[in-house]
Amino acid sequence: MISIALIETTVKGLGDMGMSLSIAAIGSAIGTGIAGMAAIGAWKKMITSGQKAATALLIFVGAPLSQVIYGMILKNAIADANLNPDSYFWQILIGLFAGAAMAGSAIFQGKAGARACDAIASGANDTAKYIMIIGVVETVALFVMIFTMTGLPTV
């Protein structure tokens, strides 16, 4: 039988086992991939029509990366809460669901960024408004991180 001391030592500092970070990172990878493919297509469209390729499209490609940071901050907060090993299963669930919500935010940021890239390539160059939309989608991930952190029990 595994002793409580061994479980405590194993769990201490691991928190959610990196679930919030890894799931958020998967969403960021998908979101940046979606926006990146759209940016490449937009640049191709712009170059073949004689326009200069807009480097501002990189803003939309990179936007979903911030969810990795939020996932890391949350992972550290869960680990720093130093919760009882009995709550190990719940720590993983918290990280899993919060990470999934952040991943969703990153994926939809990528999709919104893809649409912005297409719009800019088509001549509807209103970059500031497109960035505002990206910011609204970003807010979901921020809320998830903050609300989850404030909801963590203190020992």
C-alpha positions in Angstrom: 0.0 0.0 0.0 1.3 3.5 -0.9 1.9 5.6 2.1 0.3 9.1 2.5 3.8 10.6 2.8 4.9 9.2 -0.5 1.7 10.5 -2.2 2.2 13.9 -0.5 5.8 14.1 -1.8 4.8 13.0 -5.3 1.8 15.4 -5.5 3.4 18.4 -3.8 4.4 21.0 -6.3 2.8 19.2 -9.2 -0.7 20.7 -8.8 -2.8 19.8 -11.8 0.1 17.8 -13.5 0.4 20.6 -16.0 -3.2 20.0 -17.4 -4.0 23.7 -17.5 -0.7 24.5 -19.3 -0.7 21.6 -21.8 -4.4 21.9 -22.8 -4.1 25.7 -23.2 -0.9 25.1 -25.2 -2.7 22.7 -27.6 -5.4 25.4 -28.2 -2.7 27.9 -28.8 -1.0 25.6 -31.3 -4.3 25.1 -33.2 -5.1 28.8 -33.1 -1.8 30.0 -34.3 -1.9 27.3 -37.0 -5.3 28.4 -38.2 -4.3 32.1 -38.3 -0.9 31.3 -39.8 -2.4 29.4 -42.7 -4.7 32.3 -43.3 -1.9 34.8 -43.2 0.1 32.8 -45.8 -3.0 32.7 -48.0 -3.6 36.4 -47.5 0.1 37.3 -48.3 -0.2 35.1 -51.5 -3.3 37.0 -52.5 -1.7 40.4 -51.8 1.5 39.6 -53.6 -0.1 38.1 -56.7 -2.4 41.2 -57.0 0.6 43.6 -56.8 0.1 44.7 -53.2 2.7 44.8 -50.5 2.4 41.9 -48.0 1.1 43.4 -44.7 3.3 42.3 -41.8 0.5 43.4 -39.5 -1.0 39.9 -40.1 1.6 38.5 -37.7 -0.4 40.2 -34.9 -3.3 37.8 -35.7 -1.0 34.8 -36.0 0.6 35.4 -32.6 -2.5 36.4 -30.6 -3.4 32.8 -29.5 0.0 32.3 -27.9 -0.9 34.2 -24.7 -3.2 31.4 -23.6 0.0 29.4 -23.0 1.1 32.0 -20.5 -2.3 32.0 -18.8 -2.1 28.2 -18.6 1.3 28.4 -17.0 0.2 31.0 -14.5 -2.8 28.8 -13.5 -0.7 25.7 -13.3 1.7 27.5 -10.9 -1.2 28.8 -8.8 -2.6 25.4 -8.4 0.8 24.0 -7.4 1.5 26.9 -5.1 -1.9 26.4 -3.3 -0.2 23.2 -1.9 -3.5 21.5 -1.6 -4.0 18.2 0.3 -3.1 15.1 -1.8 -6.7 14.0 -1.2 -7.7 16.7 -3.7 -5.3 15.4 -6.4 -8.2 14.3 -8.7 -9.9 17.6 -8.3 -6.7 19.5 -9.1 -6.5 17.6 -12.4 -10.1 18.3 -13.2 -9.7 22.0 -12.5 -6.7 22.2 -14.7 -8.3 20.1 -17.4 -11.5 22.2 -17.6 -9.8 25.6 -17.2 -7.2 24.5 -19.8 -10.0 23.5 -22.2 -11.7 26.9 -21.8 -8.4 28.7 -22.5 -7.8 26.4 -25.5 -11.2 27.3 -26.8 -10.3 30.9 -26.5 -7.1 30.4 -28.4 -8.7 28.4 -31.2 -11.4 31.0 -31.7 -8.8 33.8 -31.6 -7.0 31.9 -34.4 -10.3 31.7 -36.4 -11.1 35.4 -35.9 -7.5 36.2 -36.8 -7.9 34.1 -40.0 -10.9 36.2 -40.9 -9.1 39.4 -40.2 -6.2 38.3 -42.5 -8.6 37.5 -45.3 -10.4 40.9 -44.8 -7.1 42.8 -44.9 -6.0 40.9 -48.1 -9.4 41.8 -49.7 -8.8 45.5 -49.0 -10.9 45.9 -45.9 -7.9 47.2 -43.9 -9.4 48.2 -40.6 -6.7 46.4 -38.4 -7.6 48.3 -35.2 -11.2 46.9 -35.2 -9.9 43.4 -35.9 -7.5 43.6 -33.0 -10.4 44.7 -30.7 -12.3 41.5 -31.7 -9.2 39.5 -30.9 -9.0 41.3 -27.5 -12.6 40.4 -26.7 -12.0 36.7 -27.4 -8.8 36.9 -25.3 -10.8 38.1 -22.4 -12.4 34.7 -22.0 -9.0 33.1 -21.2 -8.2 35.9 -18.8 -11.5 35.5 -17.0 -11.0 31.7 -16.8 -7.5 32.1 -15.3 -8.5 34.8 -12.8 -11.8 33.2 -11.7 -10.1 29.8 -11.3 -7.2 31.3 -9.3 -9.6 33.2 -7.0 -11.7 30.1 -6.5 -8.8 27.9 -5.3 -9.1 27.0 -1.7 -6.4 28.2 0.7 -4.8 25.9 3.2 
